[in-house]
Amino acid sequence: MNRRQFLMASGALGLSTWPLSLEEGLWNPCLDGLPRALADHDIVRAAWEGIDPAAFWDCHVHLIGVGDSNGGLWITPAMQSLWHPVQYLQRIFYQNASCAERQGHVDEDFLARLLRLQAELPAGNKIMLLAFAHHHDETGAVDLASSAYYSSNAAARDLARRYPAQFEWIASIHPYQPDCVTQLEAVVRDGARAVKWLPSAMGIDPAAPRCDPFYAALARLDVPLLSHGGKELAVHGGAHDEFNNPLRLRRALGHGVRVIVAHCASLGSYPDIDRGRDASPVEAFALFARLMDEARYEKLLYGDLSAVTQVNRLGPALNTVLERDDWHARLVNGSDYPLPGVVPLFALSRMAGQGLITTEQAVLCSEIRRYNPLLFDFVLKRCLRSRGKRLAPGVFESRQVFGAGEPSRRQSGA
């Protein structure tokens, strides 16, 4: 990063919608080669106990770039313009987090770094790459002006084919497109394990009747829907935050779709539409918890743990996820990479002060992140405790949730 970019990014912090922590600075040092002393540390070894690495599929890894590889990636020009300081700042942080800052080689360096990080985890683990659809208007047409970024299904598919031992992939299809069911059938034939939505950014109302044919196809093909829940801060685009209300996913559940709510809807508040359109707002996590506790969704509804340890999500939601061991068989792990590499999004000392981790664990996790944000995310989550409860090992064996064949052995105890 040059001096001008540094000053611009630092000055834009005050405009950012992200709550940030500066306890460890701003920038990812992008160190290569995880030291053996960290890889073999007792805390790291303990984190992997009881977990089958071959079942460890990180279900929430963004495939992003600037399009300089002509490989099906795109970002809005606003993210490269100083006239849009918040979006510009976000791009700077994302590129730094993924160590992809060489001009003209961003897409290439993103992939190379990701492969190096994945190789430092135990053999057999996989990363699930997320495609990401454009924003579409009410007619189903692409709306570039309202789109933040785009990662094509072909880009994710081709990488999974090129690196079958490292990657699986998750498609992204907009349900307003007339051929959405045909698209879904095609990506399933091509090996897609699920479909990813970020409703507000893509312009999708999950409660709209027009989604019914797509939901029927998802249920028929037994393809999970990984849909963002709660307020979105990391991706611009669209003007419909209300689409992220987890209660709007009732329609998909009603069709028998397996729904995975990203981040366990652990941020924001929304009208309690179960009680009418004009009902008072309720925290999104409480709405998610209501759905999780409904017996009819026991075999359909899951929560994705990506981002739940970020500084703006510390509080009752994270504690509840840890303590509700009756939920653990329905939780799946995702890192939200490259966000674990955005240094100001985490406050390890604060977590230690709240008793979620020990000081020793905080120091170790901080050092690991300098080399490998994927391992950092995993070890941090395995260290978490609240009232003596921790996440069960089965939470990190996401493979079974995505239809990979073996009978589930997901655990409900620590």
N, C-alpha and C positions, 0 to 999 in steps of 0.2 A: 504494500500500500504506500503511495507517495504522500508527501507532506500535505498537499492540498486535500486529498481524500480524507486523511486523518483529521484535519481540522474541520472539514465539512461534516464528517460522521460524528465527531465529538460534539460539535455545536448542535447537531440535530437531535441529540439525545433528549434534550428538553422538550422536543416536539413529538417524540415517540410515544405510541400508545402502549408500549411494553413497560410494565413495572420491572425495573432493572436493579441488580445488586452490583456494587463496585468493589466488593470485599476482595476479589481476586483479579481486579483489573478489567481490561476491555477485550484483549485479543488472545486468540488461540495461538500458541507458539508453533504449532504444527511440527512437533518433534517426531522423528521416525525411529522405529526400532524399539519396541517395548523392552525395557531392561528385564533381565531374568529375575532380578530381585523383586520386581513388581509382579511379574507373571506368576512367580512361585510363592508369593507372600501367603502366609497362613490365612489371612482374611479372604484372599482371592480363591485359594483352594477350598476353603469352607463354603464360599458362595456357590461353587459348582457341585457340592455334595448333594446327592439325590436327584440330579438332573441328567438326563440322557442328552448329550450334545447333538445327537442325530435328530432329536425332536425339538431342538432349540431353533425355531424359525422366528426371527425378528419381523413382526408383521407390519411395521410402520416405518419404512425407509423411503424417503422422497428421492425420486430420480429427477434431478434438476440440473440446469445448465443455462447458458445464454444463447445457445444455438450455433456456436462457432464450429461445430462438427458436422452440421447438416444432417444430424441424426435423429430428427423428430422432436427436438427440444426448442422452447421459445419462452421469452419473458417479455412483458410489456416494456415498451421504450421508456415509460415513466421511471422504471427502476434503474435506468442508466442516465437519467437526467437530473442535474443539480436543481432544476426548477421544481422537482418533487422530492424534497429532502427526506421525508420519512421513508418513502419507498426506496430511494437511493441508499439510505442508511441500512435498510433491511438487506438489500443485495450485498452491500459491503460485508455485513456480518455473516450472511450465508456463505459467501465465497471464502471468507476467513475461516469459518467453522469447518468447511470441507477442504481447506487448503488448496483451493482452486482459484488462484489469484493471478496467474500468468495471462496476460492479454493474448487473445487468440488461441488459448489452450485450456479454457475453463472447463468445457465438457470433458475433454480428455483427462485433465488432472483430477476432476471430481471422481471419475470412475477408477483411476489408478489408486487414489488414496483409499477409496472404499474397499477395493480388493485387498489392499495391504492391511487395513484394519480387520477385515473379516478373517484373514489368514492368521491373525494373532489370537483368535478365539479357538477353543478346542475343536479338533477335526470332526466334521460331520454337520456343524452348524450351517444354517442358511439365512440369507437376507431376502426378504420379500420386497421387491421393487414396486413402487406405486406409480402407475400411470395417473395422469391428471387431465381431465377434460376441460375444454374452454367453457366460459360462460355462454349460455344460449338464451335467446329471447323466447317470448311466449309462443312463437311459431316453430321453435326448434332450430332456428338458424344460429350459427356462430355469431357471437357479439364480441369482437376483438376489443372494442373500446372498454368493455366492462370486465375483460379477462386479465388476470394477474400473471399467470404463467401456464404453460402447456407442456405436458409430457405424453407423447403419443403411445397408444397401445403397442404399436409396432416397435417402438424404441425399447420398451420394457420387455416385450416378448423376445426380441432379437438378442438382448443381453442374457436373458435366461437360457436361450438356446446356445449362446456362445460360451457361457460359463455355467453349465448345468450342475456342477458340484457346489457352486457358490450361491446361485440365485434361484428363487421362484419369482412369480410376478402376479400382480393384481391389476386388473383392467379398470378403466374408467369410462363409463358410457352414460350419456345424458338421456334420461327417459322421455324427453319431449321430442326426440328425433323420431321421425316416422319409421325408420328401420332399426330401432333400438333392440328389438328382440332378435332380429337377424344378426346384428352386431354381437349380441350376447352369445348366441349359439356359436358364432365364429371364434370368439376369444376363448370359449370353453374348449373347443376343439384344439385350439392352439396352446392349451395348458394353463390358462388363467385360473387362479385359485379363488378369486373373489372379485367383487366390484367395489371401487372406492368412490365416495361422494364427499364433497364439502359443499353442502347445500347453498349457503349464502354466496360463496364465491362462484358457484357454477350456475346459479339461478334455478335451483331445483326446490320445489315445495314438496317435501316427502308426503304431505297429507293430501295432495291433489289427486282427484280421481283419475286424471290422465296417466298417472303412474301405474295404474292397475295392471295393464298388460305386461309391463316390465316385471312387476312383482310376481305375477303368475308364472312368468318364465323363470325367474330366479328360484322360486319354490320348486317348479318342475325339474329343474336341473340341479337342485340342491347346492346352489352357489351362495355363499354368504355375502351380505352387504356390509361393508365397513364404512360407516357414515359418521362424519364429524358430529359431535354434540357439544352444545354450549357456545359461549362467545368466542369469536375468532379474532385474533390479533395479528397473526403472522402473515396472513394473505389478504391483500386488498382485492377488490373486485365485487361488483354487485352492491345492492343496497337493501338486502333482505336478511338482516341478522335473525329475524323471527323464524326463518326457515331452519335454524339450528336448534330450535326447541325440541328436546328429546321426545316430548309427547307427540310430535308430528310423525314419529316413526311407528306409531300404533297401526297405521294403515298397512305398512309392510309386514308387521308382525301378524296382523289379522289374515294376511294371505299365506301365512306359514313360512315366511322368509326368516332365515337365521340372520339376525341383525347384531353387529358388533358396534357399539357406541364408542367412538374414539374419545380418548381422554376421560372416559366415564362422565362426560358432560360436567367437568369439575370447575367451570368458570361461567360467570354471568347469571342473569335472572330472566325469566320469561313469564308471560301470563299463563296461569294455570287453566289452560283451555279445556281440561276435563270438566271444569266448573263453569264454562261459558267463555265467550270471546272477550268479554270485558272484565274477566276476573283479575284480581291483583297479581302482580309478579311474585314468583317463587324462585328460589335458587335452582339453577338448572340441575345441580347434583341431587337435590331433593326429589326432583321430578324423575331423574334417572333411577334413584333408589326406589321410588314408588313402582316403576315398571319392573325392576329386578325382583321386587317382593310379591308380584302377582303370579300366582301358581300357574296360570295358563301360559306364561312365557318362560317357564323354567327351562325348557329344552330349546328355546329360540333366542333368548336375549343374552348377550355377552357384553363385557366392558373391556376396552383396550386401555392399557396403562401408560401409553405414550404421554409424555409431558406432565404427568401428575406430580413429579418432584420439582418442577420449576418454581421459582420464588413466588410467583403470583398465584400459585395453587396450594401453598402450604397452609394448612388449617384443617378444619373438620372433615373436609372431603377426603384428604389423604389419610387421616387417622381412621376414618370409617372404613375405607378400603382395606387397610391393614387389619382392623379388628373384626370385620365381618368375614370370618373364615368360612361361613356357610356360602359365601359368594365365590370363594377362590376357585372352585371347579369351573366357574363361568367367567373368569378373568384371563386375558391373554396379554402377553408382553409385546410391546413395541417401543422402539427407542425414539421415534420422531426425528431420526437423523436427517439433516445435519444439526438440528437444534441442540443436542448435547454438547456440541462444540462451540456454541455461542456462550462465551464465558459469563457475561453479566446476567444470564437467565437463571443462574443457580446461586444459592447462598448456603454453603455447607456449614459455615460456622453458626449460622442461625439455626440450621437443622440440629446441630449438636447441642445448641443452647436449649432447644425444645425437647431434647431427649430422644429424638428420632434415630440418631446415630451417635456413636461415641466420638470423642475428639480424635482418637487414633484412626478411626474409620474415615473421618472427615479429611484428615491429612493425607491418608493413603488415596482416597478417591480423587482428591485434588491433583495429586501427582500423576495418577493413572490418566486423568483426562488430558494432560499435556501431551500424551503419546497416543491414546486411543479412546475417543469419546464413546464408542460402542461398548467397550469393556467397562468404562466408567459408569455408564447408565445402568448396566446389569448389576455390577457390584454394589452400587449405591442402593438399588432397590432390594437386593438381597440382605443388606445390612439393616434396613429400616425395621424399627420396632415401635409399637404403640400398645401400652398396657400389656406388655408381654407377648403380643401377637406379631407375627411376621407373615410375609407372603409365602404361600406353600410352593414347594418346588414345581408342582404341576402347572402353576401359572406360567412358567417359562418354557413349557413344552407345548408350544402353540401348534405344532405340526398336526396334531389330531383334530384340531378345530377346522382345518382347511381341507379335510377330505383326503388325507394322504394315505389312507389304507388301514393302518394298524388300529386295533381296538383301543379306545381311550383308556389310559391309566392315570388320568389327571387326578391330583390329590386334593383333598379338602382340608388337610392338616399340615402344620409346618414340619 
